[in-house]
Amino acid sequence: MVEELAPEEVNERVQNGDVRVIDTRPPTEYEAGHIPGAINVPLGDLPSTVPDIDWDDTDVVCACPIGQSSKQAAMLISSYEGVEDDVVVASMAGGYEEWDFELETGAAADA
Amino acid sequence: MSQPSWDDVVELPDELDDETAEALLEDATEVQDMTGEVCPYPQVEAKKAIAGLDAGDVLVQETDHVPSTENVPKAVGDDATAKVWKSGDGRYRVFLRKE
C-alpha cells in the first residue's frame, strides 16, 4: 500500500525542507503552477527517468492532478533498487485539485 | 541497476488474447483514442461515455499509457466490466462492457 499525505502535511514538510516533491503532470501544467521546489517528471517518462535521479535518504511525495496516478508513480519509484527501503515514497491525497497553498511557476528544476 | 517498469506496479484487468480482442473491437459501440493522453482525461472521458451506453454495450479506449489500464477501470468502477489487450509494443486497448 502507498502512504498518502494530505496537502496540508505536504505543504508543512515542503516548508521544513524535509521532503522531495515529484510532479508527474505534463510540463505545461507544471509550468503553470507547481508546488515550490517540485521536480517535474511526467508520468510517461518516469520509468526511464527514475534511474537518472540522485536518490538520497529524503522522503519523497508524488503529486498529480487528482491523487490517483501519483500512487502508481510512488509504487514505481519505491520498486527501484536505488531507493532505500526506509525512504518513504508517498502520494499526495487528492492531488493538485486539493492543493490550496503557494504555487511556483516556471520551467522544471533539475532532478 | 535495472530501470523500473509499470508492469511491476500497475494492476491490469484480465487480459484478452488477440483473436478475442479483435472480435470485441469490431463489435464495440464506441472507440476512444487516448494515445498520448494522461490522467485524469481518459478517466473523465470513459465515465462520460459509459454513462451514455446501454447495458452490454462496449467502450474501447486505445492508449499507450500503462497507468490508464488500471486507472480507467477503477474510475468507471462497477458500471462496467474491464478487460485489457496488450500489443506487446507499448499499445493497449481497455475494453469496458457496461453492466
Backbone of each chain as ProteinMPNN parsed JSONL, in Angstrom:
{"seq_chain_A": "MVEELAPEEVNERVQNGDVRVIDTRPPTEYEAGHIPGAINVPLGDLPSTVPDIDWDDTDVVCACPIGQSSKQAAMLISSYEGVEDDVVVASMAGGYEEWDFELETGAAADA", "coords_chain_A": {"N_chain_A": [[0.839, -1.204, 0.0], [0.421, 2.265, -0.719], [1.605, 5.087, 1.024], [-0.389, 7.888, 1.845], [-0.253, 11.383, 1.794], [-1.763, 14.222, 3.198], [-2.52, 17.32, 1.548], [-2.003, 19.454, 3.305], [-0.084, 18.422, 5.027], [1.947, 17.882, 3.224], [2.549, 20.464, 2.418], [3.517, 21.533, 4.825], [5.795, 19.976, 5.211], [7.219, 20.645, 2.966], [7.767, 23.264, 3.515], [9.438, 22.837, 5.672], [11.475, 21.662, 4.407], [11.967, 18.931, 4.25], [11.149, 17.034, 2.462], [10.921, 15.607, -0.787], [9.429, 16.651, -3.758], [7.787, 15.092, -6.409], [6.502, 15.966, -9.357], [4.135, 14.754, -11.414], [2.809, 15.613, -13.642], [2.054, 16.823, -17.031], [4.547, 18.964, -18.645], [3.463, 21.517, -19.33], [1.381, 21.908, -17.532], [2.8, 21.784, -15.161], [4.504, 24.026, -15.426], [2.664, 26.039, -15.342], [1.984, 26.179, -12.748], [3.262, 24.979, -9.797], [4.056, 22.932, -6.908], [6.236, 24.54, -4.691], [9.617, 24.029, -5.458], [9.23, 21.553, -6.51], [10.018, 18.716, -8.544], [9.754, 18.14, -11.991], [8.561, 15.298, -13.416], [7.132, 13.93, -15.952], [4.513, 11.516, -16.042], [4.641, 9.488, -18.0], [7.314, 9.462, -18.571], [8.522, 8.516, -16.365], [9.51, 5.789, -15.749], [11.915, 5.681, -17.262], [13.296, 7.832, -16.31], [13.677, 7.613, -13.563], [16.068, 6.096, -12.863], [17.99, 8.038, -13.331], [17.843, 9.943, -11.429], [19.26, 11.343, -8.509], [18.888, 9.686, -5.86], [18.407, 10.085, -2.334], [18.382, 9.996, 1.279], [16.118, 11.398, 1.725], [12.651, 11.745, 2.213], [9.989, 11.171, -0.185], [7.387, 12.636, -2.128], [4.78, 12.107, -4.384], [3.008, 13.986, -6.815], [0.008, 14.553, -8.544], [-2.684, 15.356, -10.883], [-5.165, 14.46, -9.598], [-4.552, 12.759, -7.53], [-4.409, 10.053, -8.079], [-2.893, 8.663, -10.179], [-0.539, 9.34, -9.06], [-0.169, 7.606, -7.019], [0.534, 5.288, -8.324], [2.891, 6.183, -9.409], [4.393, 6.538, -7.1], [4.604, 3.904, -6.241], [6.093, 2.863, -8.318], [8.528, 4.259, -8.088], [9.304, 3.422, -5.539], [9.783, 0.787, -6.127], [12.192, 0.771, -7.319], [15.612, -0.183, -7.249], [17.528, 1.624, -6.431], [16.429, 3.234, -4.533], [16.309, 3.605, -1.142], [14.993, 1.261, 1.257], [14.023, 2.387, 3.597], [13.225, 4.875, 2.914], [10.45, 6.921, 2.675], [8.07, 6.804, 0.187], [5.605, 8.621, -0.913], [2.156, 9.496, -1.801], [0.382, 12.369, -2.846], [-2.607, 13.021, -1.39], [-5.607, 13.48, -3.117], [-4.404, 15.144, -4.888], [-3.316, 17.888, -7.045], [-5.745, 19.095, -7.251], [-6.655, 19.457, -4.728], [-4.891, 21.122, -3.602], [-4.212, 23.99, -1.832], [-2.271, 25.83, -1.42], [0.803, 27.762, -1.615], [2.011, 28.303, -4.935], [4.507, 27.769, -7.384], [5.792, 29.148, -10.379], [6.939, 28.483, -13.754], [9.744, 26.969, -15.551], [11.016, 23.528, -15.4], [12.736, 22.453, -12.491], [16.057, 21.128, -11.984], [16.391, 17.556, -11.666]], "CA_chain_A": [[0.0, 0.0, 0.0], [1.154, 3.526, -0.778], [1.218, 6.082, 2.035], [-0.919, 9.122, 1.264], [-0.094, 12.565, 2.648], [-2.704, 15.299, 2.905], [-1.823, 18.517, 1.063], [-1.525, 20.269, 4.443], [1.17, 17.837, 5.527], [2.964, 18.084, 2.182], [2.934, 21.872, 2.494], [4.328, 21.705, 6.039], [7.098, 19.325, 5.006], [7.932, 21.435, 1.944], [8.29, 24.434, 4.235], [10.547, 22.369, 6.526], [12.547, 21.195, 3.518], [12.363, 17.53, 4.519], [10.518, 16.112, 1.513], [11.17, 15.907, -2.202], [8.152, 16.512, -4.465], [7.866, 14.703, -7.819], [5.277, 16.398, -10.024], [4.067, 13.826, -12.564], [1.932, 16.165, -14.681], [2.759, 17.315, -18.213], [5.298, 20.206, -18.399], [2.652, 22.733, -19.433], [0.652, 22.079, -16.267], [3.836, 22.065, -14.157], [4.997, 25.408, -15.563], [1.581, 26.968, -14.992], [1.962, 26.33, -11.289], [3.621, 23.723, -9.12], [4.482, 23.028, -5.514], [7.589, 25.087, -4.682], [10.741, 23.086, -5.39], [8.884, 20.247, -7.093], [10.734, 18.28, -9.752], [8.762, 17.672, -12.958], [8.834, 14.071, -14.174], [5.852, 13.474, -16.483], [4.293, 10.106, -15.689], [5.09, 8.595, -19.065], [8.788, 9.434, -18.603], [9.04, 8.12, -15.048], [10.372, 4.606, -15.723], [13.256, 5.907, -17.822], [13.954, 8.932, -15.588], [13.976, 7.249, -12.167], [17.476, 5.748, -12.618], [18.871, 9.205, -13.504], [17.692, 10.847, -10.284], [20.179, 11.033, -7.413], [18.054, 9.474, -4.674], [19.132, 10.045, -1.059], [17.502, 9.482, 2.339], [14.977, 12.304, 1.898], [11.367, 11.173, 1.802], [9.512, 11.637, -1.489], [5.935, 12.601, -2.328], [4.398, 12.286, -5.785], [1.806, 14.81, -6.94], [-0.599, 14.534, -9.879], [-3.901, 16.162, -10.823], [-6.248, 14.096, -8.68], [-4.089, 11.858, -6.473], [-4.588, 8.632, -8.426], [-1.705, 8.105, -10.842], [0.61, 9.603, -8.178], [0.028, 6.384, -6.216], [1.294, 4.384, -9.186], [4.241, 6.758, -9.501], [5.073, 6.249, -5.824], [4.941, 2.471, -6.228], [7.163, 2.637, -9.284], [9.777, 4.776, -7.502], [9.66, 2.526, -4.437], [10.237, -0.51, -6.647], [13.544, 0.927, -7.881], [16.635, -0.646, -6.293], [18.338, 2.75, -5.957], [15.731, 3.969, -3.473], [16.43, 2.816, 0.084], [13.71, 0.78, 1.779], [13.454, 3.212, 4.683], [12.746, 6.165, 2.374], [9.004, 6.898, 2.43], [7.666, 7.382, -1.104], [4.162, 8.755, -0.704], [1.345, 10.129, -2.827], [-0.398, 13.443, -2.234], [-4.03, 12.706, -1.464], [-6.438, 14.476, -3.789], [-3.615, 15.795, -5.935], [-3.336, 19.343, -7.139], [-7.131, 19.592, -7.103], [-6.874, 19.766, -3.314], [-3.778, 21.959, -3.122], [-4.643, 25.378, -1.674], [-1.163, 26.601, -0.86], [1.628, 28.515, -2.582], [2.459, 27.645, -6.16], [5.638, 28.382, -8.076], [5.592, 28.97, -11.821], [8.207, 28.448, -14.493], [10.223, 25.696, -16.093], [11.359, 22.471, -14.45], [14.02, 22.465, -11.762], [16.78, 19.878, -12.284], [16.058, 16.459, -10.708]], "C_chain_A": [[0.876, 1.257, 0.0], [0.661, 4.477, 0.32], [0.715, 7.333, 1.327], [-0.76, 10.262, 2.271], [-1.116, 13.616, 2.235], [-1.916, 16.509, 2.4], [-1.266, 19.385, 2.205], [-0.167, 19.76, 4.938], [2.306, 18.018, 4.514], [3.476, 19.527, 2.271], [3.87, 22.121, 3.679], [5.74, 21.149, 5.81], [7.913, 20.046, 3.93], [8.553, 22.66, 2.614], [9.506, 24.027, 5.075], [11.725, 21.874, 5.685], [12.92, 19.75, 3.751], [11.574, 16.549, 3.658], [10.85, 16.566, 0.102], [9.875, 15.667, -2.962], [8.418, 16.175, -5.926], [6.499, 15.018, -8.448], [5.166, 15.618, -11.336], [3.179, 14.34, -13.694], [2.744, 16.574, -15.919], [3.454, 18.65, -17.912], [4.438, 21.471, -18.434], [1.912, 23.002, -18.124], [1.638, 22.427, -15.153], [4.237, 23.53, -14.227], [3.935, 26.425, -15.181], [1.503, 27.163, -13.481], [2.233, 25.01, -10.614], [4.028, 23.994, -7.673], [5.927, 23.526, -5.503], [8.665, 24.01, -4.546], [10.455, 21.742, -6.013], [9.711, 19.99, -8.352], [9.685, 17.741, -10.723], [9.241, 16.415, -13.686], [7.489, 13.575, -14.701], [5.706, 11.965, -16.352], [4.837, 9.143, -16.743], [6.596, 8.448, -19.117], [9.373, 8.809, -17.346], [9.935, 6.88, -15.096], [11.787, 4.881, -16.224], [14.024, 6.981, -17.05], [14.405, 8.529, -14.194], [15.457, 6.886, -11.971], [18.419, 6.952, -12.697], [18.82, 10.158, -12.309], [18.613, 10.387, -9.16], [19.371, 10.906, -6.125], [18.922, 9.477, -3.408], [18.141, 9.61, 0.015], [16.322, 10.409, 2.612], [13.702, 11.624, 1.428], [10.874, 11.863, 0.527], [7.989, 11.655, -1.47], [5.655, 12.907, -3.799], [3.09, 13.065, -5.837], [1.328, 14.799, -8.379], [-1.905, 15.307, -9.805], [-4.909, 15.766, -9.754], [-5.825, 13.083, -7.611], [-4.289, 10.393, -6.781], [-3.319, 8.074, -9.074], [-0.45, 8.389, -10.008], [0.87, 8.396, -7.285], [0.841, 5.379, -7.033], [2.735, 4.873, -9.306], [5.043, 6.418, -8.248], [5.486, 4.778, -5.77], [6.106, 2.183, -7.159], [8.506, 3.08, -8.7], [10.24, 3.848, -6.388], [10.239, 1.217, -4.945], [11.664, -0.446, -7.185], [14.601, 0.606, -6.838], [17.416, 0.525, -5.685], [17.668, 3.585, -4.891], [15.734, 3.093, -2.23], [15.051, 2.423, 0.621], [13.131, 1.697, 2.854], [13.057, 4.612, 4.201], [11.254, 6.038, 2.1], [8.746, 7.555, 1.073], [6.14, 7.428, -1.092], [3.487, 9.4, -1.906], [0.56, 11.237, -2.166], [-1.883, 13.196, -2.48], [-4.797, 13.835, -2.144], [-5.717, 15.253, -4.876], [-3.724, 17.304, -5.926], [-4.744, 19.922, -7.03], [-7.381, 20.064, -5.679], [-5.79, 20.694, -2.751], [-4.214, 23.418, -3.056], [-3.503, 26.292, -1.236], [-0.355, 27.252, -1.968], [1.991, 27.655, -3.794], [3.603, 28.449, -6.752], [5.384, 28.212, -9.575], [6.953, 28.86, -12.491], [8.67, 27.04, -14.783], [10.752, 24.792, -14.995], [12.71, 22.748, -13.792], [14.728, 21.16, -12.102], [16.472, 18.826, -11.228], [17.219, 16.241, -9.742]], "O_chain_A": [[1.929, 1.298, 0.636], [-0.542, 4.647, 0.517], [1.301, 7.785, 0.344], [-1.091, 10.119, 3.448], [-1.306, 13.867, 1.045], [-0.763, 16.698, 2.787], [-0.192, 19.972, 2.079], [0.751, 20.528, 5.224], [3.455, 18.269, 4.879], [4.68, 19.775, 2.206], [4.875, 22.822, 3.559], [6.737, 21.775, 6.17], [9.143, 20.057, 3.977], [9.688, 23.042, 2.33], [10.479, 24.775, 5.178], [12.831, 21.691, 6.194], [14.057, 19.358, 3.488], [11.351, 15.401, 4.043], [11.035, 17.755, -0.161], [9.275, 14.599, -2.835], [9.174, 16.87, -6.605], [5.485, 14.409, -8.106], [5.977, 15.788, -12.246], [2.834, 13.586, -14.604], [3.971, 16.661, -15.86], [3.013, 19.39, -17.032], [4.663, 22.394, -17.651], [1.82, 24.14, -17.663], [1.346, 23.266, -14.301], [4.304, 24.205, -13.199], [4.251, 27.534, -14.751], [1.015, 28.186, -13.0], [1.517, 24.032, -10.831], [4.304, 25.128, -7.281], [6.763, 22.992, -6.231], [8.622, 23.186, -3.632], [11.328, 20.875, -6.049], [10.05, 20.903, -9.105], [8.817, 16.966, -10.322], [10.194, 16.457, -14.464], [6.772, 12.874, -13.987], [6.673, 11.225, -16.533], [5.422, 8.112, -16.412], [7.115, 7.456, -19.629], [10.583, 8.594, -17.263], [11.03, 6.91, -14.534], [12.753, 4.363, -15.664], [15.252, 7.042, -17.121], [15.405, 9.042, -13.693], [16.055, 7.33, -10.991], [19.534, 6.89, -12.181], [19.645, 11.064, -12.19], [18.733, 9.192, -8.893], [19.19, 11.878, -5.392], [20.03, 8.941, -3.407], [17.162, 8.929, -0.29], [15.609, 10.24, 3.601], [13.678, 11.0, 0.367], [11.282, 12.979, 0.207], [7.367, 10.784, -0.862], [6.216, 13.838, -4.375], [2.187, 12.85, -5.029], [2.105, 15.001, -9.313], [-2.214, 15.868, -8.755], [-5.455, 16.632, -9.07], [-6.672, 12.6, -6.86], [-4.336, 9.567, -5.87], [-2.737, 7.115, -8.569], [0.587, 7.758, -10.217], [1.999, 8.181, -6.844], [1.724, 4.705, -6.503], [3.675, 4.079, -9.306], [6.217, 6.058, -8.326], [6.58, 4.448, -5.313], [6.987, 1.38, -6.851], [9.502, 2.364, -8.805], [11.424, 3.522, -6.298], [11.079, 0.604, -4.286], [12.274, -1.476, -7.472], [14.516, 1.052, -5.694], [17.907, 0.43, -4.56], [18.259, 4.54, -4.388], [15.226, 1.972, -2.253], [14.075, 3.156, 0.461], [11.914, 1.785, 3.015], [12.604, 5.437, 4.995], [10.835, 5.14, 1.369], [9.142, 8.696, 0.832], [5.473, 6.404, -1.241], [4.132, 9.792, -2.878], [0.108, 11.075, -1.032], [-2.348, 13.166, -3.619], [-4.649, 15.003, -1.785], [-6.344, 15.936, -5.685], [-4.158, 17.916, -4.95], [-4.911, 21.109, -6.748], [-8.202, 20.95, -5.44], [-5.788, 21.006, -1.56], [-4.546, 24.02, -4.077], [-3.739, 27.394, -0.742], [-0.782, 27.286, -3.122], [2.239, 26.454, -3.682], [3.647, 29.672, -6.625], [4.805, 27.205, -9.984], [7.987, 29.113, -11.872], [8.08, 26.059, -14.33], [10.918, 25.196, -13.845], [13.667, 23.198, -14.423], [14.075, 20.184, -12.47], [16.311, 19.143, -10.05], [17.142, 15.376, -8.87]]}, "seq_chain_B": "MSQPSWDDVVELPDELDDETAEALLEDATEVQDMTGEVCPYPQVEAKKAIAGLDAGDVLVQETDHVPSTENVPKAVGDDATAKVWKSGDGRYRVFLRKE", "coords_chain_B": {"N_chain_B": [[21.856, -0.749, -12.135], [18.582, -1.939, -12.77], [16.088, -0.499, -14.883], [12.983, 0.68, -13.504], [9.668, -0.741, -13.978], [6.398, -0.184, -15.305], [4.879, -2.459, -15.483], [5.469, -3.827, -13.21], [4.083, -2.602, -11.184], [1.537, -1.75, -11.876], [-1.858, -2.627, -11.748], [-3.312, -4.613, -13.924], [-6.435, -5.21, -15.653], [-8.17, -8.368, -16.383], [-6.627, -10.114, -19.038], [-7.04, -10.08, -22.616], [-6.884, -12.375, -25.388], [-5.386, -12.049, -28.666], [-7.226, -12.691, -30.738], [-9.774, -12.682, -29.524], [-9.849, -10.076, -28.658], [-9.758, -8.663, -31.042], [-12.168, -9.351, -32.243], [-13.945, -8.342, -30.381], [-13.38, -5.666, -30.586], [-14.353, -5.068, -33.091], [-17.059, -5.234, -32.657], [-17.477, -3.146, -31.0], [-19.196, -0.485, -29.354], [-18.355, 2.085, -29.048], [-15.254, 3.703, -29.741], [-12.449, 5.114, -28.253], [-9.679, 7.09, -28.864], [-7.023, 7.36, -26.918], [-4.377, 7.76, -27.057], [-1.372, 9.104, -25.983], [-2.622, 10.648, -24.131], [-2.988, 11.611, -20.711], [-3.637, 10.919, -17.165], [-6.025, 13.103, -15.643], [-7.681, 12.786, -17.877], [-8.383, 10.486, -19.627], [-9.888, 8.953, -17.797], [-12.052, 10.651, -17.209], [-13.293, 10.904, -19.71], [-14.004, 8.241, -20.211], [-15.867, 7.701, -18.198], [-17.884, 9.468, -18.905], [-18.644, 8.476, -21.414], [-19.476, 5.84, -20.822], [-21.688, 6.365, -19.26], [-23.546, 7.05, -21.142], [-24.1, 4.746, -22.523], [-25.832, 1.613, -23.29], [-26.771, -1.261, -21.306], [-24.474, -3.899, -21.715], [-23.318, -2.818, -23.93], [-20.159, -1.939, -25.475], [-17.307, -0.083, -24.656], [-14.261, 1.036, -25.991], [-11.009, 1.918, -25.154], [-8.146, 3.184, -26.583], [-4.733, 3.248, -25.815], [-1.415, 4.422, -24.914], [-0.457, 4.56, -22.503], [0.454, 3.078, -19.737], [-0.42, 3.294, -16.936], [-3.082, 4.106, -17.259], [-4.453, 1.801, -17.885], [-5.113, 0.698, -15.531], [-6.22, 2.812, -14.066], [-8.453, 3.764, -15.51], [-10.402, 1.61, -15.581], [-10.804, 1.56, -12.786], [-11.928, 4.052, -12.437], [-14.438, 3.899, -13.702], [-15.537, 1.954, -12.223], [-18.042, -0.135, -10.818], [-19.758, 0.18, -12.906], [-19.01, -0.904, -15.255], [-17.513, -3.808, -16.781], [-14.145, -4.647, -16.978], [-11.598, -5.389, -19.383], [-8.34, -6.07, -20.749], [-6.212, -5.555, -23.57], [-2.968, -6.236, -24.747], [-0.551, -4.997, -26.941], [2.057, -5.626, -27.032], [3.981, -4.047, -27.977], [3.819, -1.691, -26.633], [1.296, -0.625, -26.936], [-2.093, -0.429, -25.835], [-5.39, -1.772, -25.321], [-8.254, -0.929, -23.655], [-11.08, -2.563, -22.679], [-14.395, -1.956, -21.99], [-17.237, -3.201, -20.757], [-20.516, -2.295, -20.474], [-22.409, -2.636, -17.526]], "CA_chain_B": [[20.517, -1.04, -11.616], [17.65, -2.003, -13.893], [15.026, 0.524, -14.891], [11.709, 0.155, -13.007], [8.683, -0.919, -15.055], [4.998, -0.106, -14.92], [4.316, -3.802, -15.36], [5.7, -4.331, -11.852], [3.274, -1.927, -10.156], [0.175, -1.448, -12.334], [-2.771, -3.775, -11.695], [-4.102, -4.66, -15.157], [-7.594, -6.098, -15.655], [-7.926, -9.62, -17.091], [-6.102, -9.858, -20.379], [-7.693, -10.766, -23.737], [-5.963, -12.79, -26.442], [-5.516, -11.214, -29.868], [-8.422, -13.018, -31.51], [-10.96, -12.209, -28.795], [-9.803, -8.613, -28.63], [-10.069, -8.181, -32.398], [-13.609, -9.532, -32.45], [-14.643, -7.408, -29.488], [-13.167, -4.317, -31.112], [-15.25, -4.882, -34.242], [-18.439, -5.069, -32.167], [-17.51, -2.087, -29.976], [-20.175, 0.588, -29.547], [-17.596, 3.341, -29.187], [-13.811, 3.572, -29.566], [-11.808, 6.406, -27.961], [-8.214, 7.044, -28.988], [-6.438, 8.117, -25.813], [-2.928, 7.722, -27.211], [-0.732, 10.367, -25.615], [-3.391, 11.333, -23.074], [-2.645, 11.133, -19.363], [-4.569, 11.157, -16.064], [-7.253, 12.324, -15.487], [-8.551, 12.919, -19.054], [-9.008, 9.22, -20.044], [-10.911, 8.542, -16.826], [-13.223, 11.509, -17.366], [-13.959, 10.554, -20.974], [-14.593, 6.896, -20.088], [-17.072, 7.795, -17.358], [-18.925, 10.157, -19.697], [-19.122, 7.584, -22.475], [-20.189, 4.709, -20.215], [-22.996, 6.851, -18.794], [-24.466, 7.146, -22.276], [-24.266, 3.455, -23.197], [-26.824, 0.682, -22.748], [-26.167, -2.468, -20.722], [-23.95, -4.823, -22.726], [-22.522, -2.074, -24.913], [-18.722, -1.971, -25.169], [-16.458, 1.079, -24.947], [-12.846, 0.669, -26.074], [-10.06, 3.036, -25.123], [-6.797, 2.842, -27.033], [-3.786, 4.074, -25.071], [-0.019, 3.995, -24.821], [-0.117, 4.964, -21.138], [0.145, 1.896, -18.916], [-1.24, 3.567, -15.753], [-4.506, 4.229, -17.605], [-5.103, 0.493, -17.948], [-5.634, 0.445, -14.177], [-6.996, 3.948, -13.563], [-9.735, 3.909, -16.193], [-11.362, 0.66, -14.998], [-11.15, 1.984, -11.417], [-12.765, 5.247, -12.499], [-15.826, 3.534, -14.038], [-15.991, 1.113, -11.109], [-18.978, -1.242, -11.066], [-20.618, 0.462, -14.057], [-18.56, -1.672, -16.421], [-16.521, -4.859, -16.573], [-12.976, -4.256, -17.782], [-10.584, -6.336, -19.838], [-7.303, -5.303, -21.456], [-5.416, -6.238, -24.591], [-1.647, -5.641, -24.874], [0.003, -5.269, -28.269], [3.421, -6.135, -26.876], [4.943, -2.988, -28.34], [3.515, -0.445, -25.939], [-0.082, -0.156, -27.132], [-3.06, -1.175, -25.026], [-6.811, -1.441, -25.501], [-9.068, -1.231, -22.48], [-12.455, -2.88, -23.088], [-15.296, -1.72, -20.86], [-18.61, -3.615, -21.106], [-21.426, -1.685, -19.499], [-23.24, -3.575, -16.76]], "C_chain_B": [[19.513, -0.951, -12.743], [16.553, -0.954, -13.728], [13.725, -0.069, -14.38], [10.693, 0.088, -14.15], [7.275, -0.807, -14.506], [4.409, -1.491, -14.704], [4.474, -4.353, -13.954], [4.71, -3.744, -10.846], [1.825, -1.677, -10.588], [-0.652, -2.73, -12.342], [-3.647, -3.761, -12.948], [-5.346, -5.523, -14.956], [-7.236, -7.409, -16.371], [-7.562, -9.324, -18.54], [-6.833, -10.676, -21.444], [-6.63, -11.232, -24.737], [-6.276, -11.981, -27.705], [-6.848, -11.427, -30.576], [-9.689, -12.461, -30.845], [-11.021, -10.689, -28.823], [-10.207, -8.034, -29.989], [-11.564, -8.238, -32.647], [-14.393, -8.528, -31.626], [-14.532, -5.98, -30.011], [-14.134, -4.046, -32.256], [-16.68, -4.631, -33.797], [-18.577, -3.905, -31.196], [-18.537, -1.017, -30.338], [-19.458, 1.908, -29.783], [-16.121, 3.065, -28.948], [-13.23, 4.965, -29.33], [-10.301, 6.233, -28.084], [-7.6, 7.958, -27.933], [-4.913, 8.078, -25.886], [-2.334, 9.087, -26.889], [-1.438, 11.11, -24.499], [-3.017, 10.759, -21.71], [-3.721, 11.551, -18.36], [-4.779, 12.661, -15.898], [-8.15, 12.27, -16.721], [-9.183, 11.587, -19.485], [-10.111, 8.752, -19.09], [-12.208, 9.327, -17.029], [-14.007, 11.108, -18.614], [-14.617, 9.178, -20.912], [-15.893, 6.976, -19.304], [-18.208, 8.433, -18.144], [-19.523, 9.204, -20.724], [-19.948, 6.439, -21.9], [-21.594, 5.141, -19.773], [-24.015, 6.857, -19.924], [-24.732, 5.834, -22.981], [-25.396, 2.648, -22.555], [-26.082, -0.534, -22.182], [-25.717, -3.402, -21.853], [-23.142, -4.126, -23.801], [-21.048, -2.066, -24.465], [-18.046, -0.67, -25.598], [-15.019, 0.588, -24.991], [-12.017, 1.95, -25.996], [-8.696, 2.523, -25.563], [-5.83, 3.779, -26.331], [-2.37, 3.526, -25.192], [0.501, 4.261, -23.405], [-0.537, 3.87, -20.156], [-0.715, 2.223, -17.69], [-2.736, 3.67, -16.053], [-5.215, 2.881, -17.605], [-5.614, 0.06, -16.572], [-6.588, 1.556, -13.763], [-8.37, 4.067, -14.212], [-10.761, 2.89, -15.668], [-11.77, 1.058, -13.575], [-12.116, 3.157, -11.447], [-14.228, 4.896, -12.816], [-16.403, 2.564, -13.016], [-16.922, 0.004, -11.546], [-19.873, -0.996, -12.276], [-20.224, -0.353, -15.285], [-17.561, -2.741, -15.997], [-15.363, -4.601, -17.522], [-12.113, -5.455, -18.159], [-9.522, -5.495, -20.551], [-6.627, -6.2, -22.493], [-4.094, -5.495, -24.704], [-1.081, -5.998, -26.251], [1.377, -5.923, -28.155], [4.458, -5.106, -27.287], [4.49, -1.639, -27.793], [2.137, 0.121, -26.198], [-1.017, -1.057, -26.336], [-4.467, -0.801, -25.456], [-7.537, -1.865, -24.231], [-10.496, -1.404, -22.974], [-13.357, -2.755, -21.866], [-16.701, -2.09, -21.291], [-19.533, -3.091, -20.037], [-22.284, -2.755, -18.841], [-24.733, -3.262, -16.881]], "O_chain_B": [[19.557, -0.037, -13.567], [16.157, -0.584, -12.623], [13.37, -1.186, -14.756], [10.84, 0.773, -15.162], [6.982, -1.263, -13.401], [3.545, -1.679, -13.848], [3.721, -5.233, -13.538], [4.511, -4.313, -9.773], [0.971, -1.418, -9.74], [-0.229, -3.765, -12.857], [-4.607, -2.995, -13.03], [-5.316, -6.471, -14.17], [-6.134, -7.547, -16.902], [-8.107, -8.419, -19.172], [-7.201, -11.827, -21.206], [-5.605, -10.573, -24.915], [-7.307, -11.314, -27.788], [-7.516, -10.469, -30.966], [-10.546, -11.862, -31.495], [-12.086, -10.094, -28.987], [-10.916, -7.03, -30.06], [-12.156, -7.304, -33.189], [-15.367, -7.939, -32.094], [-15.467, -5.188, -29.895], [-14.669, -2.945, -32.384], [-17.429, -3.914, -34.459], [-19.648, -3.687, -30.629], [-18.714, -0.692, -31.512], [-19.881, 2.733, -30.592], [-15.767, 2.289, -28.06], [-13.483, 5.887, -30.105], [-9.719, 5.334, -27.477], [-7.657, 9.182, -28.049], [-4.236, 8.334, -24.89], [-2.743, 10.101, -27.454], [-0.913, 12.093, -23.975], [-2.76, 9.562, -21.579], [-4.577, 12.39, -18.638], [-3.82, 13.426, -16.0], [-9.269, 11.763, -16.639], [-10.395, 11.537, -19.695], [-11.135, 8.222, -19.522], [-13.304, 8.765, -17.025], [-15.232, 10.99, -18.578], [-15.679, 8.974, -21.502], [-16.901, 6.39, -19.698], [-19.355, 7.995, -18.06], [-20.741, 9.128, -20.887], [-21.005, 6.107, -22.435], [-22.558, 4.385, -19.897], [-25.211, 6.687, -19.689], [-25.505, 5.795, -23.938], [-25.852, 2.945, -21.45], [-24.931, -0.799, -22.529], [-26.455, -3.663, -22.803], [-22.365, -4.766, -24.51], [-20.732, -2.169, -23.28], [-18.188, -0.218, -26.735], [-14.598, -0.186, -24.131], [-12.295, 2.93, -26.687], [-8.161, 1.566, -25.003], [-6.08, 4.982, -26.258], [-2.15, 2.36, -25.52], [1.701, 4.199, -23.136], [-1.708, 3.748, -19.794], [-1.667, 1.491, -17.419], [-3.564, 3.357, -15.197], [-6.419, 2.805, -17.359], [-6.45, -0.838, -16.468], [-7.64, 1.291, -13.18], [-9.342, 4.429, -13.549], [-11.884, 3.275, -15.342], [-12.933, 0.915, -13.197], [-13.009, 3.261, -10.606], [-15.147, 5.51, -12.274], [-17.617, 2.374, -12.95], [-16.649, -0.711, -12.51], [-20.666, -1.864, -12.641], [-20.998, -0.481, -16.233], [-16.86, -2.6, -14.996], [-15.562, -4.365, -18.714], [-11.924, -6.39, -17.381], [-9.775, -4.345, -20.912], [-6.494, -7.412, -22.318], [-4.078, -4.265, -24.752], [-1.127, -7.154, -26.671], [1.809, -6.663, -29.038], [5.646, -5.249, -26.998], [4.735, -0.591, -28.392], [1.822, 1.22, -25.741], [-0.785, -2.256, -26.179], [-4.721, 0.32, -25.896], [-7.443, -3.013, -23.796], [-11.057, -0.509, -23.606], [-13.107, -3.376, -20.834], [-17.306, -1.385, -22.099], [-19.373, -3.387, -18.853], [-22.811, -3.652, -19.5], [-25.56, -3.961, -16.295]]}, "name": "protein", "num_of_chains": 2, "seq": "MVEELAPEEVNERVQNGDVRVIDTRPPTEYEAGHIPGAINVPLGDLPSTVPDIDWDDTDVVCACPIGQSSKQAAMLISSYEGVEDDVVVASMAGGYEEWDFELETGAAADAMSQPSWDDVVELPDELDDETAEALLEDATEVQDMTGEVCPYPQVEAKKAIAGLDAGDVLVQETDHVPSTENVPKAVGDDATAKVWKSGDGRYRVFLRKE"}
